[in-house]
Amino acid sequence: MTTLADGPATSTATADAIAADERWSTHNYHPLPVVIAEGEDAWVTDVDGRRYLDFLSGYSALNFGHRHPGLVAAAVEQLNRVTLTSRAFHHDQLGPFCQELAELTGTEMVLPMNSGAEAVESAIKVARKWAYRVKGIPDGQGEIVVAGSNFHGRTTTIVSFSTDETARADFGPFTPGFVVVPYGDADALAAAVTERTAAVLLEPIQGEAGVIVPPDGYLARARRLCDEAGALLIADEIQSGLARTGTVLALDHEGVTADLYTLGKALGGGILPVSAVVGRADVLGVLRPGEHGSTFGGNPLACAVGRAVIRLLSTGEFQQRSTALGAHLHARLSELVGDGVTEVRGRGLWAGVDIAPGGPTGRQASEALMERGVLCKETHGSTLRIAPPLVIGEDDLDRGIDAIAEVVRAR
Ligand SMILES: *Cc1c(COP(=O)(O)O)cnc(C)c1O
């Protein structure tokens, strides 16, 4: 019988580790006061030996849980062969990785990068070049239409079209060329897409915004609008993709195909940063030698781990787990609506839970859950984001949901 943590972690080991972080690392995060020392499957253990269920999964970077044996084995095997060549030379993992990722996602070509933000940056650059060289938009006049409350990363260009003031303030001047419309509003999108539109960039489900699922038909309409305007549809699947919603790509639920997809997070198996832009060969094919790149992009270790991730996804097991466990999660969470919760959204093993006014704040709820041995993180004040690893057992999922029910009802 595994015992969950009970009460706040107050030991010297915990306090010392937090004090060192506070003193020496920049304060660009506000973590929960838990200091993790080990992880396995859906569980992590802190420096005092307390165990917690991981209900966040590194924002879906840990879809396969902590230290999945197949992923660790692939990493270790590659660590013992070669880890970095730079793209100045070929290596034997890049071609197979790109082919297998293209086949998994039903696409034609792959541009490997490292972080999610880099994949988004790369997609923006490719879309702009395609717009000037292929679509024929006059140089420098291409626009990319994006959605309000988006989250696409933290670079200066990407925060240029964020609507989150905290993410933007003091980081200007900003990159021009972006048009922001409300998410889920197809008419607003229709009004914004013109002959100057190079691309429409959307999250199929907005994770950071609180797991916002757009209205039925919105993404299909976005596809049609892009077709009519001769613009590219770019789906940012960095958080929604790779089995999180029960399919390889969240867009698969809509029967919609994007021209480019950005992938990241789970593509690195929770082991190292691996991202990619995947999509049409005639679009990604606009890049010529020297125009774009990254020293670590597509390195042998990243490709070997990415290939092991693709092997896990090609069995369909994790998609099935997300679907089945997700149905259970949503059935149970929906029982809380009206009882400490105002709304639950999401798809597959992924949910945004809005805590009712008068209940705990999102931060208080996250801390209370931590004290009950369940780790998740609030977003936007009063929303809990639930994304357990897809390897979690149903009994553990239920323990976590029981704790959530207890915490959101407390007032
Ligand atoms: C996390 C995330 C990113 C950025 O990824 P990083 O690896 O943190 O740079 C971009 N888009 C979406 C949808 C994300 O969830």
The ligand as an SDF file (V2000), in Angstrom:
LIG
                    3D

 15 15  0  0  0  0  0  0  0  0999 V2000
    4.3840   24.5470  -23.6770 C   0  0  0  0  0  0  0  0  0  0  0  0
    3.8480   25.0800  -24.9310 C   0  0  0  0  0  0  0  0  0  0  0  0
    4.6520   25.7950  -25.8240 C   0  0  0  0  0  0  0  0  0  0  0  0
    6.0850   26.1660  -25.5250 C   0  0  0  0  0  0  0  0  0  0  0  0
    6.8930   25.0650  -25.2950 O   0  0  0  0  0  0  0  0  0  0  0  0
    8.3030   25.2650  -24.5350 P   0  0  0  0  0  0  0  0  0  0  0  0
    8.9690   23.9310  -24.6770 O   0  0  0  0  0  0  0  0  0  0  0  0
    7.9870   25.6150  -23.1180 O   0  0  0  0  0  0  0  0  0  0  0  0
    9.0280   26.3490  -25.2270 O   0  0  0  0  0  0  0  0  0  0  0  0
    4.0890   26.2160  -27.0160 C   0  0  0  0  0  0  0  0  0  0  0  0
    2.8060   25.9560  -27.3130 N   0  0  0  0  0  0  0  0  0  0  0  0
    2.0030   25.2770  -26.4890 C   0  0  0  0  0  0  0  0  0  0  0  0
    0.5880   24.9920  -26.8760 C   0  0  0  0  0  0  0  0  0  0  0  0
    2.4840   24.8240  -25.2560 C   0  0  0  0  0  0  0  0  0  0  0  0
    1.6830   24.1900  -24.4090 O   0  0  0  0  0  0  0  0  0  0  0  0
  1  2  1  0
  2  3  1  0
  2 14  2  0
  3  4  1  0
  3 10  2  0
  4  5  1  0
  5  6  1  0
  6  7  2  0
  6  8  1  0
  6  9  1  0
 10 11  1  0
 11 12  2  0
 12 13  1  0
 12 14  1  0
 14 15  1  0
M  END
$$$$
